[in-house]
Amino acid sequence: MTSSDDGGYVHDPSAFDEDGTHHDDDRGGDEELSDDPPHPAATNREFGRRGWILVGVMLFAFVIAPVAILLFPPSSDHYRFALLILPLAPAIALAATAVWATTRP
């Protein structure tokens, strides 16, 4: 049993133009949705500078930082710093760089 005030979808043919576009689109601006999106091969997807910076930060986070912790162990009073803070800094750098490298201007 469905009523018109239950918040569900109710098709209203008068809300559409003759060409099938909806009168009350909530797109929030003058954005037009393309019926024919660009082919992935046509977009700029080269590795480039951003990719190499991401590789460098990954190398730092997964190799250099752990090796530095192993080679230069902290004294007993700085043990908490070594296990919590030192791995956290490369992880934050990696997260920020990954977001930056994957977003295109």
Buried (B, 14 or more C-beta within 10 A) or exposed (E): EEEEEEEEEEEEEEEEEEEEEEEEEEEEEEEEEEEEEEEEEEEEEEEEEBEEEBEEBBEBBEEEBEEBBEEEEEEEEEEEEBEEEBBEEBEEBBEEBEEEBEEEE
